[in-house]
Amino acid sequence: MPADTEQSRRRVQSIEVGFRVLRVLRMAEGALPLREIAARAGMPSSKVHLYLVSFVRENMAYQDPETGHYGLGSFAIQLGLAAIRQLDVVDIAQEVMTELRDKTDCAIYLSLWGDRGPCIVAKADGQLQGAFQIRLGYILPLTTTATGLVFLAHLPEYETQRALDAQQAYDKNRENVSTPSEAELAQRIAEVRANGFGSTVGMLHRNFAGVAAPIFDYSHQVAATLTLLGPTDFVTKTRLKEFQKLVLNATASISERMGAHGGGEAEKS
């Protein structure tokens, strides 16, 4: 037993130090210069550089050939997506997403909550999305998407406030970006809670409408959000009501398989 305990406590210190560098890259909004990475990691630049050379060689990081800045590489993305695919909700939702796509011809995607906001982790491309592409790994805005509003409505404030503050600070520095007031945002969130779904038209993308609803787990905590996205000239008022019911039925089905009592909010219209 003492030998087993000692073995369990052993560790590779260089790996732990390397993860300090990776955590800086993960939290960054984009590629960073070496000095900035070193400062955020609390390490000498020379030491950080050695780790980055190895990470670049293994595609865990990349270096921009023009600026020399570093960001997460293709293997880091693959690793993250592989971890996501192992989550039950993604596997359970895949068939339902395909069925919903086939019924509506619209794009369907699944989002999980991350420390920077809602992240798209799975999708079923629709026939009517044109050149618009939904990208896996994309972090969605909180206040201007149906997906974001659903998470704001169902997650505790202490989980969402950091991402919300970051988005609002980012939006202030952008031109032609409309940020809702506190009262407007509170009203939108209240509507999501009352209806059981979020719905936006032309807010994030002028020519697209979105419908999103939460997926709950066995503890009735929101596990993910399922979203339908279609062009506004196709998603008419009549179709919008129909699609809202279809999305609710889809999330109720997934929630039931996730062990949620009552299966979600399918009966609301």
Residue, then its C-alpha position, 0 to 999 in steps of 0.5 A: m500500500p505505501a508503494d502504491t501511494e507513493q506511485s500515485r503521487r509521482r508526477v512529471q513536473s515538465i508536463e505540468v509546467g508545459f500545461r501552464v503555457l497551454r492554459v495561457l493559449r487556451m484562455a487567449e482571444g487569439a495568437l499571442p507574442l512570446r513575451e505575453i505568453a511568458a508574462r501570463a504563465g509567470m515563466p521566463s521567455s527562454k523557458v516558454h520558448l522551449y516548450l512552444v518549439s516542442f508544442v509547434r513540432e507536435n501541432m499542439a501549437y502553431q506560430d504565425p509566420e508573419t507575426g511570430h505569435y503563437g496560438l493553439g494548433s490543430f492537434a489541440i483542436q482535435l484533442g478538444l473535439a475528441a473529448i467532447r465526442q466522448l460526452d454522452v449528450v453529443d452521441i445521444a443528440q446526433e441522430v435527433m439532430t439529423e432527423l430535425r435537419d431532414k424535417t426542416d431543411c435548416a441547419i441544426y447545431l449543438s452547443l455546450w457551455g465553456d468558460r468563454g461562453p456557448c461552444i458549437v460541438a456538433k452540427a447537421d448542415g441544412q439545405l437552406q443555409g447557402a454559403f453560411q457555414i457553422r463552424l465547430g468550436y465557434i464561441l457564440p455571443l451570449t446576448t444576440t443569439a438564441t443559444g446564448l439566451v438559453f444558457l443565460a436563462h438556465l445557468p446560474e449567474y456566477e457561471t455566466q457573468r465572466a463570459l457576459d462581461a467579456q462579451q460586453a467589453y468586446d462589443k463596446n469596441r466594435e462598430n455597428v454592434s447593438t448591445p442590449s441594455e440590462a432591462e432589455l436583456a432581462q426581458r429576453i431572458a424572462e421570455v426564454r424561461a417563460n416559453g421554454f425556448g429562445s428565438t431571434v430573427g436577424m440579430l447575429h446574422r441579418n438574414f437568419a432566424g434561430v430557435a434554441a432550447p435547452i437539454f437537461d440532464y438527470s439532475h435537471q441542470v442544463a447540459a447543452t442547447l440545441t439550435l435551429l438556424g434558417p434563412t428569414d425568407f424561409v422561416t416565416k411566422t407560421r414556420l417559426k411556430e412549427f419549428q419551435k415545437l419541433v425543437l422543443n420535441a427534439t430537446a425533450s427527447i434528448s433530455e429524457r434519454m439523459g435522465a431528465h424528469g419529464g423529458g424537458e419542455a416539449e409541451k410548451s408552445 
